[in-house]
Amino acid sequence: MRDSCGTSGQVRHLMAHSGKWLTACPAESEQPGTQINLSNTPEKQPGGFLKMENVKINTEFITLQQLLKTTDVIQSGGMVKWYLAEHEVLVNGEHETRRGKKLYAGDVVSIPEVGEFKVTTE
């Protein structure tokens, strides 16, 4: 059965900030079959970060752009260049501006006043 995306590969995940389920269509540039699940409820911690959320992937890696879209930090892929230029985004403690940066299990993305996201495969 084909869905509204034109494929049978919809991605469904719970948006941690809203508690609502979101069904998304992977973009053509995304890896087929990528599924991302968020866990943990965000809570403010010292230093301006929210509690760390785990982002579960079932592929070898996810791009920084995919993570920002999936976690609802940005609304569309077109916003990612602007967002990375205007906001501090840290990958494993290093400032990152490349939207195609590959994130592997164990990598941590930190965005002040937004949260921390740890990529996991478990």
C-alpha positions in Angstrom: 0.0 0.0 0.0 1.4 3.4 -1.0 0.9 6.4 1.3 0.6 10.1 0.7 4.4 10.3 0.4 4.3 8.1 -2.7 6.1 5.3 -0.8 5.2 2.9 1.9 8.0 4.2 4.1 6.4 6.8 6.3 8.2 7.7 9.5 6.1 8.0 12.6 7.5 9.4 15.8 6.4 11.1 19.0 7.3 14.8 19.3 8.7 15.1 22.8 7.9 18.8 23.2 4.2 18.5 22.3 3.4 14.9 23.2 1.8 14.4 19.8 2.5 11.8 17.1 3.9 13.0 13.8 4.0 11.0 10.7 6.6 12.3 8.3 7.5 11.5 4.8 11.3 11.1 4.3 12.7 13.5 1.8 14.4 12.1 -1.3 17.7 13.2 0.1 17.2 11.2 3.3 18.1 7.6 3.6 15.2 5.2 2.8 13.8 3.5 5.9 15.2 6.0 8.4 13.1 5.9 11.5 13.8 8.2 14.4 12.3 8.0 17.9 12.6 10.5 20.7 12.5 9.6 24.3 12.5 11.5 27.6 10.6 14.6 28.6 12.6 17.8 28.4 13.4 19.4 31.7 15.6 22.5 32.2 19.1 21.8 33.5 21.8 24.1 34.7 23.6 25.8 31.8 20.5 26.6 29.8 20.1 23.1 28.3 17.0 21.0 28.6 17.3 17.4 29.7 19.0 15.2 27.2 16.7 13.4 24.7 17.7 10.2 23.0 17.2 10.1 19.2 17.0 6.5 18.1 18.0 5.7 14.6 17.9 2.4 12.7 20.6 3.3 10.1 24.3 3.8 10.4 24.0 7.6 10.6 21.7 10.6 10.4 22.6 14.1 9.1 22.5 17.1 11.3 19.7 18.5 9.1 17.6 15.4 9.6 18.1 15.6 13.4 17.1 19.3 13.5 13.9 18.6 11.5 13.0 15.5 13.4 13.4 17.1 16.8 11.2 20.0 15.7 14.1 22.5 16.2 13.4 23.7 12.6 10.2 23.5 10.6 11.7 22.7 7.2 14.9 21.7 5.5 15.2 25.2 3.9 15.6 26.8 7.4 18.7 24.7 8.3 21.4 26.9 6.7 20.0 30.0 8.3 19.5 28.3 11.7 23.1 27.0 11.7 24.5 30.5 10.8 22.4 32.3 13.4 22.4 29.8 16.4 25.0 28.0 18.3 24.9 24.3 17.5 27.5 22.0 19.1 28.2 18.5 18.0 30.2 16.7 20.7 31.2 20.1 22.1 32.4 21.5 18.8 30.6 24.4 17.0 29.1 22.9 13.8 27.7 24.8 10.7 27.6 21.9 8.2 24.0 20.7 7.6 25.2 17.4 6.1 27.4 16.6 9.1 26.9 12.8 9.7 25.9 11.9 13.2 26.6 8.4 14.5 25.5 6.5 17.6 27.0 8.2 20.7 27.2 11.7 19.1 25.6 14.5 21.2 24.1 17.7 19.6 23.7 20.6 22.1 21.7 23.7 21.4 21.5 26.3 24.2 17.9 27.1 25.3 16.6 24.2 23.2 18.2 21.0 24.4 20.7 18.2 24.0 20.1 15.2 21.7 22.0 12.0 21.9 22.0 9.7 18.8 21.4 6.1 19.8 20.7 2.8 18.1 19.2 1.1 21.1 
